[in-house]
Amino acid sequence: GEDVEQSLFLSVREGDSSVINCTYTDSSSTYLYWYKQEPGAGLQLLTYIFSNMDMKQDQRLTVLLNKKDKHLSLRIADTQTGDSAIYFCAESIIEYGNKLVFGAGTILRVKS
Amino acid sequence: KAGVTQTPRYLIKTRGQQVTLSCSPISGHRSVSWYQQTPGQGLQFLFEYFSETQRNKGNFPGRFSGRQFSNSRSEMNVSTLELGDSALYLCASSGTGGQTGELFFGEGSRLTVL
């Protein structure tokens, strides 16, 4: 079945790196996503990775995928106060088209 | 290029009423999917439309319905509103019916049921 789990809260100091972790259960996941949600706003697509990749880098963001352990992580380098938000991990499965299964979200708090 | 547009952004209804929410996808996108976000249940998939056809449906009662028009704009309707339907309803747009990895969300419609 489909299930995505994330830790609920992460606090870091400005300038440090943040690492947000996620585990998923469905081995037929095809794409894995990271979304950011700020208060009162919708979901902003940060990055995504196809399941046959193990790493993707995009400016300050690095996604690592361990398919054997079904573990996904998002590293934010040089974290800024503007990065404070809720981060959602999500998976999609090819049989279900564009249906996403989301984790509960990780609240990232950046202290100046 | 305009993003995903959802209207209205905020609305208040009373129990028993019905509501219609609208979503205009990114120009050229043909897939629209809907999600409900609540503090208790998180983000849950409602349904997906592609080329005016419903392709997938989540585990919601029949009071939740949707449709897609020939210009790819989509509407969702909730009839006989209940207090528990209070939520942020998010629409997502994708370029193709198959998976491309790019799924963009709108700002959402926040529904309050009194």
Interface residues (C-beta under 8 A of the other chain):
Chain A: T30 Y31 Y33 Y35 A41 G42 L43 Q44 L45 Y48 F50 F88 A90 S92 I94 Y96 G97 N98 K99 L100 V101 F102 G103 A104 G105
Chain B: V4 Q6 S31 S33 Y35 G42 L43 Q44 F45 E48 F50 R55 N56 G58 L90 A92 S94 G97 G98 Q99 G101 E102 L103 F104 F105 G106 E107 G108
